[in-house]
Amino acid sequence: MAALLCAFVPAALAQQAPALDWAQARERLLQVSDALAAADAGVRNKQELQDASRYLRLPDITADVRRMQFQKSLALPLGSLAPVAEAFGIDSPLRFAERDWRTRPIITASLPLYTGGLIPAAQQAAQAATAQARAEREAQKQSLQLQLVQAYFGQRLAEQAVWVRRDVLDGLQRHLDDAKKLEREGFATRAQRLQANVARDKAEREYRKALNDLDTLQQALATLLRSGGPVTASSPLFVIDAPVGTREAFERSALQQHPQMERLRALAVQAEQGVRVQQAKRKPQVYLFGQYDLHRRDALLSDADWAFGIGLRYNFLSQAALPMQVDAARAQLEQAQSGISEAENQLRLGVGKAWNELDTARLQYRLLDSSIAMAKENLRLQELSFREGQATSLDVIDARLALGGAQVERAQAAYQFDVALAQLLEVSGQLDRFDDYRRKADKVLE
């Protein structure tokens, strides 16, 4: 096919365009896609947060350094010494007041013992968030591959259309030349020659349009692959005549492997852990603590040199621990679970739609083989009859256009098969296997 196209497209373009088969194009797409790079960054972000959640049970150590001015007043009753003090003019109680600047560096450590389930809930939620990011990355990957199927094989369809339109144009040009010759010899009328001329001009317009369509699709594929210029798609359109599997198997795969299902299941886990978090906020928390004074010289009378012990914290009233927060988390969990059920229904519908479109395209391609064979034979007979004066110019034109139309229609059926196969694999979470199916093709359009 590439050799034929060199006659129709600029020679410089044909020489410069790198040839990529489907596997190479897919590999390049996964390397250069900005959307996939963004999804990769999202996975790394969630993975780092998940890794950080492993350390939630480690002690929390803080250093608190204060430079402060203070004033301390102290009254000391003299008790039984009061009469003696009065003899010396000292009133009871004794009163002291100190005002000074002090530096208070203190290290405090706190180790959680019981959090009401808050820590394991946070860890499992972080793990589910990573699973969600990976599912979203896989969904992005599958979506990009589906776009590549449409662009890559869309370019091959456009190349087939160019080839057919050029063949029709050449055939009608030959017919026009024959009509002119027969008109000069008196075996054809001027009207027949004009009919041939009009048909030839129309064929040229359709050929030029096919070239422009090909150029548009080449730009689309080049943009998708970030190639900086046209790419020659070397893998042909194909059709697999045998069944690709059972519909039930694809449905099972869709419910188990589709990234959207994995994403929704991860969201459900996060919502479930969100309920546990809100419930944990309404429970007491037990912790170990320790404190050490690094500058005892400036210690206040009420400050300890060091201290350690066990503590219990309980929020009797907090905006973050109200019963409504638990109800809201449960509603979010119900939303996630309902989303899973709805997604299952949509996936079943998607599998059914793609399955039927695949079967339709396969049947159309198969039936068009006989149509093309009949159209070729009819064109041969009409051209022979026209030269012998037993057929009109319009008969030859109709036969030529019928053959071209059947050839384009067959190429479209092959393209529809390839796209339907990609959609079936995408909706069942198996688009990475597209190349495996392509290699099993028993019918190709070179």
Secondary structure, DSSP 8 states (H G I E B T S, - for coil): -HHHHTTTS-HHHHHHS-EE-HHHHHHHHHHH-HHHHHHHHHHHHHHHHHHHHTTTTS-EEEEEEEEEEEEEEEEE--GGGHHHHHHTT--SSEEEEEEEEEEEEEEEEEEEEE-TTHHHHHHHHHHHHHHHHHHHHHHHHHHHHHHHHHHHHHHHHHHHHHHHHHHHHHHHHHHHHHHHHHHHHTSS-HHHHHHHHHHHHHHHHHHHHHHHHHHHHHHHHHHHHT-SS--EE-S-EEE--S--S-HHHHHHHHHHH-HHHHHHHHHHHHHHHHHHHHHHTTS-EEEEEEEEES-GGG--TT--SEEEEEEEE--SS-GGG-HHHHHHHHHHHHHHHHHHHHHHHHHHHHHHHHHHHHHHHHHHHHHHHHHHHHHHHHHHHHHHHHHTTSS-HHHHHHHHHHHHHHHHHHHHHHHHHHHHHHHHHHHTT-GGGHHHHHHT-SEEE-
